[in-house]
Amino acid sequence: FSFQVKMRLFLNAGVIAALLLCGVWAAPHHGNPEEHSYTKEHHDHLHHGNQETHEHKQCERSCNQLAPANADFAFALYKHLKSQSQKEAKNIFFSPLSISTALSMLSLGAKGATHDQIFQALGFSEAQVNETQVNEGFEHLYHMLGHSQEQLQLEAGNAVVTDDEFKPSHQFLTDAKHYYQTEGFTVDFHKPDEAKQTINNFIEKKTHGKIKDLIKDLDPGTVMVLLNYMFFKGKWEKPFEEKYTSKGDFHVSKDKTVSVDMMKRTGRYLFYYDQQNSTSVLMLPYRGNASMMVVLPDEGKMETVEEFISKDDIKRWHDSLFRSSLDVEMPKYSVSASYSLKEILIEMGIVNVFGQHADLSGISEVPLKVSKVAHRAVLSVDERGTEAAAATGIDVMPMSMPFSMVINRPFILLILEETTESILFMGKITDPTAQ
């Protein structure tokens, strides 16, 4: 048997998709567990049309309950990825929300120590939040992300694809549908080419054509695929004008400088300089409820900042931002990053699910285990976001000389969704010319 997880992300300021595959050798046992009950009021609140208006205070509270743990997981994972890429000075880019969602959905079928290890690695503590609250938190989070916003397109969802002959636990499918808004369909995994095409077509449609041929091959023993996808398309609230873009130097290291297209704009931005930690923080808002936070350490201070940075620093910086006149210069770039996460997740405490002690009996009584976790992400940033944008409002500038923030050395970025306090994407741009 093998269980594979593959996550491939494409972000043209951004698109994400994540993919999990599960296969077994033996025939499955069909269980008949007792179903959870969900009230009609609860269902109607969380599963209505996106355009219907209603109160979201409960949703926001539930999402905010997840936010600290999700942020801790994001920074823990970042530090592990940094240690992998440090020697080669690689760019880092990933979606912590996509990875945590995939693992949380998997945990619905995990039991005993296998479940506890996933739960704890994701940053959840039974003393602070129980399993039901976590699942309800993700339910509310996806509900909030699913609401269309006037200028920001952000769509997220999950799917369970099963083999015609494989019957997962009814309770697992029920909970996956309820908590993670999971769709479901069947394929014949004994015909891997046809199954691959069906799943690829599904992902291509859900990501508006941005991700094609996600699955290159399927193990003949595969019996179930869990999909997590996210589509994000953002326009800058204050787009850069292409006529001001020109070549400039980006200092990758003391010994390496590359030539890049530097975008330029003078305007009013939320900005903070942390003198104690020698770090500049800039918020570049998208239209809607998302922003890119750029963290630019002073020259020679990146490693120091990476060692201490945590959710507490992000909150402190966010709370300290003030609107200031800035001359902003930053590179246009497209970066791609791929990771094998199995060893990192083992280092983070998720051990049993990869070995003979794996207990995924909540999915099937047939023994299952995870064999691989892979993640891929691509980010592209240009003057307008992802597509041409009409002229926006005019900045009212004070009669004083603006500060200058020139992003011409390695920097950390976070793409934040404000309503749910979620880190959608996170990374470090070391070399904007590296693909």
C-alpha positions, 0 to 999 in steps of 0.5 A, a space after each residue: 500500500 502507499 499513500 501519497 500527498 502532492 501539492 502543486 501551487 501556481 500563483 500569478 499573484 496567486 493560484 494554489 492547488 494541493 493534492 493528496 493520493 491514497 492507495 491500498 493493496 487489500 480490499 476495504 472493509 465497509 463500516 457503518 459508524 454513527 453519524 454526527 448530527 448538524 442542525 439546520 440553522 448551522 447548515 443554512 448559515 454556513 452553506 448558503 450562496 456567497 451573495 446572501 447577506 448575514 452576520 459573520 461574527 461567529 465565523 470570524 471568532 471561529 477563524 480567529 481561534 485557528 489563526 494563532 496555531 496556523 501562524 505558528 505552523 507557518 513559521 515552524 515550517 518556514 524555518 525548516 524550509 529555510 534550513 534546507 535552502 540556506 546552503 544554496 541561497 534558494 527562494 522559499 515560497 509555500 502556502 501554509 494554509 493549503 498544507 494545514 488544510 490538507 493535513 487537517 482533512 487527513 486527520 479526520 481519518 486518523 486515530 490515536 497517536 497518529 491523530 495526536 501527532 498531526 494535531 500537535 504539529 499543526 499547533 493545536 493543543 487540546 487545552 486550548 482548542 479541541 478537535 471539533 473546534 478545529 474542524 468547525 474553525 476550518 469550516 468557518 474559514 472556508 465559508 469566509 474565503 468562499 464569499 466573493 469580494 468586490 475586487 478580490 477573487 479568492 476561491 477555495 475548496 476540497 474534493 474526495 475522489 474515490 475508486 469505483 470499488 473503494 468505499 471509505 468510511 461513511 463518517 469520514 466522507 460525511 465529515 469531510 463534506 460538512 467541515 471542509 465543503 468537500 465535493 466527491 466523485 468516482 473514477 476507475 483507478 485501474 485505468 490510470 490514464 483516464 482517472 488522471 485526465 478526469 482529476 486534472 480536468 477538475 483541477 484545471 476548471 477549479 483554478 480557472 485554467 491556471 493549473 493544467 496536468 497537475 497529476 503526471 502519473 498515478 500508482 495503479 494501487 491508488 484508491 482515493 485522492 483528496 484534493 485541496 485547491 485555492 484560487 487567488 487573483 488579486 489586483 494591487 489597490 495602488 498599481 505601479 505604472 509600467 512606464 516607471 519600471 526600469 533596470 536596477 541592481 538586486 543584491 543577492 549576497 555580498 558576492 552576487 548582484 543581478 539585474 532586475 526590472 524594478 517597479 517604482 511608485 510614490 504614494 501613501 503606504 502603511 509602513 513601520 521601521 523596527 529600530 530594535 530589529 533593524 527591519 522595515 515593514 511595508 504593506 502592499 494592499 490588494 483590492 479587497 481584504 488581502 495584502 502583501 506584507 514585505 519584511 526587509 531586514 537591513 543589510 546583513 540582518 536577514 539571518 537574525 530576523 529569520 531566527 526570531 520571527 514569529 506570529 508575535 512579531 507579525 502582530 506587533 509590526 501590523 499594530 505599529 504600521 502608520 501611513 506614510 509617504 513612500 518612494 517604493 521600489 521593488 522587483 518584478 519577479 516570478 519564482 517557483 519552489 518545490 519541496 518534499 515535506 516528508 522528512 520535515 514533517 517527521 522532524 516536526 513530530 508527524 511520525 506514525 502516519 508514514 510508518 507501520 504504526 499509522 492508524 488511518 482507520 477512520 478512512 478504512 479498516 484496511 491499514 494505510 500509511 503516507 509515503 510521500 508529501 510534496 509541495 510546489 508553489 509559484 509566485 508572479 508579481 508585476 505592476 498590476 497584480 494578475 491583470 490590467 487594472 483601471 486607474 484607482 483613487 488618487 493619493 493625497 500627499 503631504 507637503 514633505 519629502 517621502 521616505 524611500 524604501 528600495 527592495 533591492 536585497 533579500 526580503 520575506 513576504 506574507 500574503 495575508 487575508 485580513 478577515 480570517 487573519 490567515 497567512 495564505 502564502 509565505 516566502 523569502 525572495 533571495 534571487 528574483 531572477 531564479 526560476 
